[in-house]
């Protein structure tokens, strides 16, 4: 059985200023940028900013996953 994790991102601003290597525009945003945003949101979320073992385990699992296919 194949498992999927589908993440859809909506940018709240019409402008995206992400830069890749050598200052080139980065589009789509890198998986690392998404991982960083998810981690930041989990650490400072408006509903539950408490860091738990369950959150830590979820991010450790995500770190161990194979590189994503971006479509």
Beta strands, then each sheet from edge to edge (+ up, - down):
end
